[in-house]
Amino acid sequence: MAAQMPSAGMARVHRLLKIGTSCQRRLRCKDTIAFSTCSVKCNASQGDSSDSPPSTGLASGSALLSRGRRPLSPLERISSLLAQEALSPEVLQLRERDHLDPEEDVNVRLSGTQGEESGATPEDDPESPRASDAAVVTSAWPPLAPGELLVAEHRRKGRVEFRKMFELQTGARLGSSWGVIPHDDVAGRPAGSFVKTSRGVSILVRRASLEDYVLYMRRGPAIAYPKDASAMLMMMDVTEGDCVLESGSGSGAMSLFLSRAVGCKGSVLSVEVREDHHKRSVLNYKRWRASWSVRRGEEWPDNVRFHTGDLCEASPLLAAHGFHAVALDLPYPQLVLPTVVPHLHPGAVCAVYLANITQVIDLLEGLRCLPLPLLCERIVEVPIRDWLVAPALQKDGRHCVRRDPTLGRDQGEEANAEETSKEEQPAFGSIPYLARPHPAQMSHTAFLVKLRKCVR
């Protein structure tokens, strides 16, 4: 192309290149400002006149986009000023392509602009789920109904000041030193609701768990506490469908835990030598099943068979029975082992609940003297320590604030930093905490001995 042009034309092209290069920055700034101003005015007019047709907005948007389209290089601008006879075939082909591209570019930009203005996102697709169309998650449990076993508790400064288990009955009242609550005010509420007493104290009312029921039910003898019962279940590895033997029904605590562990397909045989303990365990078992049917609308598995008698003389009762696990809560378990071990599957576990360490010694001495295929694997005690963890408070009830250990700090600023009003929410990590063991700790309950039947 340079060969076809005279020297004067080359000088003119050189000058035009310099002018185009110097003016490119100015034109870019002006076009940007003009385009942004027009877009703002267009948005403002759309906000003021909501009745205007959408075609006007599209036309104005296409005009702005087409007007804002500029060549990217000075060579393209200079070639547009020259005659077509002075251009090379490559430049002519580039110019023809540039004449076709702006329309496609405008359509692409308009489609993106419409999506942004309308706020359309992939989530707004009709086939995609929307937050507004999502169903409200409702509680699967029905409200509290008469016949259920509930627990009412009141906490103060992180401590339980009042806790009581009761059966919800029509027309009855729950009395305490914090006031009276009619049962009719509790019925129909969702579980975990706060109900005010006659003295205006808020009491939390919730459904009783199996742990709550075992701890607060009426007792005859001492119960197997939940912490020990759970450890025994892990020792015996009780699963659904197992057949378990229990000796020493007591108040029925271990019978309930075994009943839930074996499920509908399993069974539990509970043997108790004392008649009064046998009656108490049966009553507690039936009361829990009745409350469960009201709560869940289905029956608790009736998989526990209570029997009164001495396990040492219960060979006919155990005949033709094989057990996957055995739980013994007896003062002298070594006396019943010769009767129990033949009905225990090889490799199964017999868990023994003993209150005193001297009973553990007698059991081990009995195993040494008796020719029984039992291996003592573990002798454990399950301790639990409750802790009190709470934010540090001043005497006036305000939160304490962590002090900066930096030396030379102004005392006035430090005092202002320490003072935090009750209405203000302190920042995360700015409040110190106090932690100490709970003053009322659960002491020793029992020793657990794990015996496994082995084949020699």
C-alpha positions as CSV (number, residue, x, y, z in Angstrom):
1,M,0.0,0.0,0.0
2,A,2.9,2.3,0.7
3,A,4.2,1.8,-2.9
4,Q,1.0,3.0,-4.4
5,M,0.9,6.2,-2.5
6,P,3.0,9.3,-3.2
7,S,5.3,10.9,-0.7
8,A,2.8,13.6,0.2
9,G,0.2,11.0,0.9
10,M,2.7,9.1,3.2
11,A,3.4,12.3,5.1
12,R,-0.4,12.9,5.5
13,V,-0.9,9.4,6.8
14,H,2.0,9.9,9.3
15,R,0.4,13.0,10.6
16,L,-3.0,11.4,10.9
17,L,-1.5,8.5,12.8
18,K,0.0,11.0,15.4
19,I,-3.3,12.8,15.7
20,G,-5.3,9.6,16.0
21,T,-3.0,8.3,18.7
22,S,-3.2,11.5,20.8
23,C,-6.9,11.9,20.4
24,Q,-7.7,8.2,21.2
25,R,-7.4,8.8,25.0
26,R,-9.6,11.9,24.9
27,L,-12.3,10.2,22.8
28,R,-12.3,7.1,25.0
29,C,-12.9,9.2,28.2
30,K,-15.6,11.3,26.5
31,D,-17.4,8.3,25.1
32,T,-17.2,6.6,28.5
33,I,-18.7,9.6,30.3
34,A,-21.4,10.1,27.7
35,F,-22.3,6.4,27.7
36,S,-22.6,6.2,31.5
37,T,-24.6,9.5,31.6
38,C,-27.0,8.2,29.0
39,S,-27.4,4.9,30.8
40,V,-28.2,6.7,34.1
41,K,-30.7,8.9,32.4
42,C,-32.3,5.9,30.7
43,N,-32.6,4.0,34.1
44,A,-34.1,7.1,35.8
45,S,-36.7,7.6,33.0
46,Q,-37.6,3.9,33.3
47,G,-38.1,4.2,37.0
48,D,-40.3,7.3,36.7
49,S,-42.5,6.1,33.9
50,S,-43.3,2.4,34.5
51,D,-46.0,2.4,31.9
52,S,-43.6,3.0,29.0
53,P,-43.4,0.0,26.5
54,P,-40.4,-2.3,26.7
55,S,-39.6,-1.6,23.0
56,T,-38.5,2.0,23.8
57,G,-36.0,0.8,26.3
58,L,-34.6,-1.8,23.8
59,A,-34.3,0.8,21.1
60,S,-32.5,3.3,23.3
61,G,-30.2,0.5,24.6
62,S,-29.3,-0.6,21.1
63,A,-28.6,3.0,20.0
64,L,-26.3,3.5,23.0
65,L,-24.5,0.3,22.3
66,S,-24.1,1.0,18.6
67,R,-22.9,4.5,19.3
68,G,-20.5,3.4,21.9
69,R,-18.8,0.9,19.5
70,R,-15.5,2.3,18.4
71,P,-12.6,0.9,16.4
72,L,-9.9,-0.6,18.5
73,S,-6.8,0.6,16.6
74,P,-5.8,3.9,14.9
75,L,-5.2,2.1,11.7
76,E,-8.9,1.3,11.4
77,R,-9.8,4.9,11.9
78,I,-7.3,6.1,9.3
79,S,-8.4,3.6,6.8
80,S,-12.0,4.8,7.1
81,L,-10.8,8.3,6.1
82,L,-9.0,7.2,2.9
83,A,-10.5,6.3,-0.4
84,Q,-11.2,2.7,-1.2
85,E,-8.9,2.7,-4.2
86,A,-5.9,3.4,-1.9
87,L,-6.7,0.4,0.5
88,S,-5.3,-3.0,0.2
89,P,-7.6,-6.1,-0.1
90,E,-6.9,-7.1,3.5
91,V,-8.0,-3.7,4.8
92,L,-11.2,-3.9,2.7
93,Q,-12.0,-7.3,4.0
94,L,-11.5,-6.1,7.6
95,R,-13.8,-3.1,7.0
96,E,-16.5,-5.4,5.6
97,R,-16.3,-7.6,8.6
98,D,-16.5,-4.6,11.0
99,H,-19.7,-3.5,9.3
100,L,-21.3,-6.8,10.1
101,D,-20.1,-7.3,13.6
102,P,-21.7,-4.4,15.4
103,E,-25.2,-5.7,14.9
104,E,-24.3,-9.1,16.4
105,D,-22.4,-7.4,19.2
106,V,-25.4,-5.2,19.9
107,N,-27.7,-8.2,20.1
108,V,-25.4,-10.0,22.5
109,R,-24.9,-7.0,24.7
110,L,-28.7,-6.3,24.7
111,S,-29.4,-9.9,25.8
112,G,-27.0,-9.6,28.7
113,T,-28.4,-6.1,29.6
114,Q,-32.0,-7.4,29.7
115,G,-31.0,-10.2,32.0
116,E,-29.3,-7.8,34.4
117,E,-32.1,-5.3,34.3
118,S,-34.8,-7.9,34.9
119,G,-32.7,-9.5,37.6
120,A,-33.0,-12.9,35.9
121,T,-30.7,-15.6,37.3
122,P,-30.4,-19.3,36.7
123,E,-32.3,-19.8,39.9
124,D,-35.3,-18.0,38.4
125,D,-35.7,-20.7,35.8
126,P,-39.2,-22.2,36.0
127,E,-37.8,-25.7,36.3
128,S,-35.3,-24.7,39.0
129,P,-36.5,-24.6,42.7
130,R,-37.3,-21.2,44.1
131,A,-37.1,-20.1,47.7
132,S,-40.7,-18.8,47.6
133,D,-42.0,-22.1,46.3
134,A,-40.2,-24.1,48.9
135,A,-42.5,-25.8,51.4
136,V,-42.4,-24.6,54.9
137,V,-40.8,-27.2,57.1
138,T,-43.2,-28.1,59.8
139,S,-42.6,-30.2,62.9
140,A,-43.2,-33.9,62.4
141,W,-44.2,-34.3,66.0
142,P,-47.8,-33.4,67.0
143,P,-48.4,-30.9,69.8
144,L,-48.4,-31.9,73.4
145,A,-51.4,-34.1,74.3
146,P,-52.8,-35.5,77.5
147,G,-51.2,-38.8,78.5
148,E,-47.7,-37.8,77.5
149,L,-44.8,-37.7,80.0
150,L,-43.3,-34.2,80.1
151,V,-40.4,-32.5,81.9
152,A,-40.7,-29.0,83.3
153,E,-37.5,-27.2,84.2
154,H,-36.4,-23.7,85.2
155,R,-32.8,-22.5,84.8
156,R,-31.2,-19.6,86.5
157,K,-27.7,-18.4,85.7
158,G,-26.9,-21.6,83.9
159,R,-28.1,-23.9,86.7
160,V,-31.2,-26.0,86.9
161,E,-33.2,-24.6,89.8
162,F,-36.3,-26.8,89.2
163,R,-36.9,-30.0,87.2
164,K,-39.9,-32.3,87.5
165,M,-41.3,-35.1,85.3
166,F,-45.1,-35.3,85.2
167,E,-47.9,-36.8,83.1
168,L,-50.1,-34.3,81.2
169,Q,-53.7,-34.7,82.4
170,T,-56.8,-32.7,81.7
171,G,-57.8,-30.4,84.6
172,A,-54.6,-31.1,86.6
173,R,-52.0,-28.6,87.8
174,L,-48.3,-28.5,88.1
175,G,-47.2,-27.0,91.3
176,S,-43.8,-25.7,92.3
177,S,-42.1,-23.1,94.4
178,W,-42.0,-20.9,91.3
179,G,-45.7,-21.0,90.8
180,V,-48.6,-23.1,89.4
181,I,-49.2,-24.1,85.8
182,P,-52.5,-25.6,84.7
183,H,-52.1,-28.6,82.5
184,D,-54.7,-27.2,80.1
185,D,-52.3,-24.3,79.4
186,V,-49.7,-26.8,78.3
187,A,-51.8,-29.1,76.2
188,G,-51.8,-28.1,72.5
189,R,-48.4,-26.3,72.6
190,P,-45.4,-27.5,70.7
191,A,-42.7,-29.4,72.6
192,G,-40.0,-27.1,74.0
193,S,-42.3,-24.2,74.8
194,F,-41.9,-21.7,77.7
195,V,-45.0,-21.4,79.9
196,K,-45.4,-18.8,82.5
197,T,-46.5,-19.8,86.0
198,S,-48.9,-17.9,88.3
199,R,-45.9,-15.9,89.5
200,G,-44.8,-14.9,86.1
201,V,-41.8,-17.3,85.9
202,S,-41.1,-18.9,82.5
203,I,-40.9,-22.7,82.7
204,L,-39.6,-24.8,79.9
205,V,-41.9,-27.8,79.1
206,R,-40.5,-30.5,76.9
207,R,-41.1,-34.2,76.2
208,A,-39.3,-36.6,78.5
209,S,-36.6,-38.7,76.9
210,L,-35.9,-42.3,77.9
211,E,-33.0,-41.0,80.0
212,D,-35.3,-38.5,81.8
213,Y,-37.8,-41.2,82.4
214,V,-35.3,-43.6,83.9
215,L,-33.9,-41.0,86.2
216,Y,-37.2,-39.6,87.4
217,M,-39.5,-42.6,87.4
218,R,-40.6,-44.3,90.6
219,R,-38.0,-46.7,91.9
220,G,-37.7,-49.7,94.1
221,P,-34.1,-50.6,94.1
222,A,-31.2,-48.5,92.7
223,I,-31.3,-48.2,88.9
224,A,-28.6,-48.8,86.3
225,Y,-27.8,-45.2,85.4
226,P,-27.8,-44.2,81.7
227,K,-24.1,-43.7,81.6
228,D,-23.5,-47.2,82.8
229,A,-26.3,-48.7,80.7
230,S,-24.9,-47.2,77.5
231,A,-21.5,-48.6,78.3
232,M,-22.9,-52.0,78.9
233,L,-24.8,-51.9,75.6
234,M,-21.5,-51.1,73.9
235,M,-19.8,-53.9,75.7
236,M,-22.4,-56.4,74.6
237,D,-22.8,-54.9,71.1
238,V,-26.5,-55.3,71.2
239,T,-28.2,-54.8,67.8
240,E,-31.7,-55.1,66.4
241,G,-32.9,-58.7,66.4
242,D,-30.8,-60.0,69.3
243,C,-32.0,-62.1,72.1
244,V,-30.7,-60.9,75.4
245,L,-31.0,-62.3,79.0
246,E,-31.2,-59.9,81.9
247,S,-31.0,-61.0,85.5
248,G,-32.0,-58.4,88.1
249,S,-34.9,-56.4,86.7
250,G,-34.8,-53.9,89.5
251,S,-36.9,-50.9,88.6
252,G,-36.9,-51.7,84.9
253,A,-34.2,-49.2,83.7
254,M,-32.0,-51.7,82.0
255,S,-35.0,-53.5,80.6
256,L,-36.1,-50.4,78.8
257,F,-32.7,-49.7,77.3
258,L,-32.4,-53.3,76.1
259,S,-35.9,-53.2,74.7
260,R,-35.0,-50.2,72.5
261,A,-31.7,-51.8,71.4
262,V,-33.1,-55.1,70.2
263,G,-36.1,-53.5,68.4
264,C,-39.2,-55.2,67.1
265,K,-37.3,-58.2,65.8
266,G,-35.5,-59.0,69.1
267,S,-36.5,-60.1,72.6
268,V,-35.4,-59.6,76.2
269,L,-35.9,-62.1,79.0
270,S,-35.8,-60.3,82.4
271,V,-35.6,-62.4,85.5
272,E,-36.1,-61.0,89.0
273,V,-36.0,-62.9,92.3
274,R,-38.0,-60.4,94.4
275,E,-41.7,-60.0,93.8
276,D,-41.9,-56.2,94.7
277,H,-39.1,-55.4,92.3
278,H,-40.8,-57.4,89.6
279,K,-44.0,-55.5,90.0
280,R,-42.2,-52.1,89.9
281,S,-40.3,-53.0,86.8
282,V,-43.4,-54.1,85.0
283,L,-45.3,-50.9,85.9
284,N,-42.5,-48.7,84.8
285,Y,-42.3,-50.6,81.5
286,K,-46.0,-50.3,80.8
287,R,-46.1,-46.6,81.7
288,W,-43.4,-45.8,79.2
289,R,-45.1,-47.8,76.5
290,A,-48.4,-46.0,77.1
291,S,-46.7,-42.6,76.9
292,W,-44.8,-43.5,73.8
293,S,-48.0,-44.5,71.9
294,V,-49.6,-41.1,72.7
295,R,-46.4,-39.3,71.6
296,R,-45.6,-41.1,68.4
297,G,-48.9,-42.6,67.5
298,E,-47.4,-46.1,67.3
299,E,-46.8,-48.8,69.8
300,W,-43.5,-49.3,71.6
301,P,-42.2,-52.9,70.9
302,D,-43.6,-55.3,73.4
303,N,-40.4,-57.4,73.4
304,V,-39.6,-57.8,77.1
305,R,-40.8,-60.8,79.0
306,F,-40.6,-60.4,82.8
307,H,-40.3,-63.5,85.0
308,T,-40.1,-64.0,88.7
309,G,-37.7,-66.6,90.0
310,D,-34.1,-67.4,90.9
311,L,-31.9,-67.7,87.9
312,C,-29.8,-70.4,89.6
313,E,-32.9,-72.6,89.4
314,A,-34.2,-71.4,86.1
315,S,-32.7,-74.0,83.9
316,P,-36.1,-75.1,82.5
317,L,-36.9,-71.4,81.7
318,L,-33.7,-71.1,79.7
319,A,-34.0,-74.4,77.9
320,A,-33.9,-74.3,74.1
321,H,-32.9,-70.6,74.3
322,G,-29.7,-69.1,72.9
323,F,-28.7,-65.6,73.9
324,H,-26.5,-63.1,72.0
325,A,-25.7,-61.2,75.3
326,V,-26.3,-61.4,79.0
327,A,-26.6,-58.5,81.5
328,L,-26.3,-59.3,85.2
329,D,-27.1,-56.9,88.0
330,L,-26.8,-59.2,91.0
331,P,-24.8,-59.1,94.3
332,Y,-23.3,-62.5,93.6
333,P,-23.2,-63.0,89.8
334,Q,-20.6,-65.9,90.1
335,L,-23.4,-68.1,91.5
336,V,-25.6,-67.9,88.3
337,L,-22.8,-68.1,85.8
338,P,-22.8,-71.9,85.6
339,T,-26.5,-71.8,84.6
340,V,-26.1,-68.9,82.2
341,V,-22.9,-69.6,80.3
342,P,-24.2,-72.8,78.5
343,H,-27.0,-70.7,76.9
344,L,-24.6,-68.0,75.7
345,H,-23.5,-68.1,72.1
346,P,-19.7,-68.6,71.6
347,G,-17.9,-65.2,71.4
348,A,-20.8,-63.4,73.1
349,V,-20.4,-61.0,76.0
350,C,-21.7,-61.1,79.5
351,A,-21.7,-57.6,81.1
352,V,-21.8,-57.5,84.9
353,Y,-22.9,-54.5,86.9
354,L,-21.3,-54.4,90.4
355,A,-21.5,-51.6,93.0
356,N,-18.4,-52.5,95.1
357,I,-14.9,-53.4,94.2
358,T,-15.1,-56.3,96.7
359,Q,-17.8,-57.8,94.6
360,V,-15.5,-57.6,91.6
361,I,-12.9,-59.5,93.5
362,D,-15.3,-62.2,94.5
363,L,-16.4,-62.5,90.8
364,L,-12.8,-62.9,89.6
365,E,-12.1,-65.4,92.4
366,G,-15.2,-67.4,91.3
367,L,-14.0,-67.4,87.7
368,R,-10.7,-68.7,88.9
369,C,-12.3,-71.6,90.8
370,L,-15.0,-72.5,88.3
371,P,-14.1,-74.3,85.0
372,L,-16.1,-71.8,82.8
373,P,-15.0,-70.7,79.3
374,L,-15.1,-67.0,80.2
375,L,-12.4,-64.5,79.6
376,C,-12.4,-61.3,81.7
377,E,-11.5,-58.5,79.2
378,R,-12.2,-55.3,81.0
379,I,-13.1,-53.8,84.4
380,V,-14.1,-50.2,84.0
381,E,-15.8,-47.3,85.8
382,V,-17.6,-44.7,83.8
383,P,-17.1,-41.2,85.3
384,I,-18.9,-38.1,84.2
385,R,-18.0,-34.6,85.2
386,D,-20.4,-31.7,84.6
387,W,-18.9,-28.3,83.9
388,L,-20.2,-24.7,84.3
389,V,-19.1,-22.5,81.4
390,A,-20.6,-19.0,81.3
391,P,-19.5,-15.4,80.3
392,A,-17.9,-13.4,83.0
393,L,-20.3,-10.7,84.4
394,Q,-19.8,-7.7,86.5
395,K,-21.8,-7.1,89.7
396,D,-24.2,-4.8,87.8
397,G,-24.9,-7.5,85.2
398,R,-22.8,-6.1,82.4
399,H,-20.3,-8.3,80.5
400,C,-16.7,-8.1,81.4
401,V,-14.3,-7.1,78.5
402,R,-10.9,-8.5,77.8
403,R,-8.2,-6.2,78.8
404,D,-5.4,-5.2,76.5
405,P,-2.0,-6.1,78.0
406,T,-0.3,-3.2,76.3
407,L,1.6,-1.0,78.8
408,G,1.2,2.8,79.1
409,R,-2.5,2.8,78.1
410,D,-4.6,5.7,79.2
411,Q,-6.7,4.8,82.2
412,G,-9.6,6.8,80.9
413,E,-9.7,4.9,77.7
414,E,-9.4,1.6,79.6
415,A,-12.4,2.5,81.8
416,N,-14.5,3.4,78.7
417,A,-13.5,0.1,77.0
418,E,-14.5,-1.9,80.1
419,E,-17.9,-0.4,80.4
420,T,-20.4,-2.1,78.1
421,S,-24.1,-1.4,78.4
422,K,-26.6,-4.2,78.5
423,E,-28.2,-3.1,75.2
424,E,-25.0,-3.3,73.2
425,Q,-23.9,-6.7,71.9
426,P,-20.2,-7.3,72.5
427,A,-18.1,-8.3,69.6
428,F,-17.1,-11.9,69.0
429,G,-14.2,-13.0,71.2
430,S,-14.3,-9.9,73.4
431,I,-15.9,-11.5,76.4
432,P,-13.9,-13.7,78.8
433,Y,-15.5,-16.9,80.0
434,L,-15.3,-18.7,83.4
435,A,-15.2,-22.5,83.5
436,R,-15.2,-24.7,86.6
437,P,-16.6,-28.1,87.5
438,H,-20.2,-28.2,88.6
439,P,-20.5,-28.3,92.4
440,A,-23.0,-31.1,92.3
441,Q,-21.2,-34.0,90.7
442,M,-22.4,-37.6,90.2
443,S,-20.3,-39.8,92.4
444,H,-19.4,-43.5,91.9
445,T,-22.2,-45.7,90.7
446,A,-20.8,-49.1,89.6
447,F,-18.0,-51.1,88.2
448,L,-18.6,-52.8,84.9
449,V,-17.0,-56.2,84.1
450,K,-16.8,-57.5,80.6
451,L,-16.8,-61.3,80.3
452,R,-16.5,-63.0,76.9
453,K,-17.3,-66.7,76.2
454,C,-14.5,-68.4,74.5
455,V,-13.9,-71.8,73.1
456,R,-10.9,-73.7,74.4
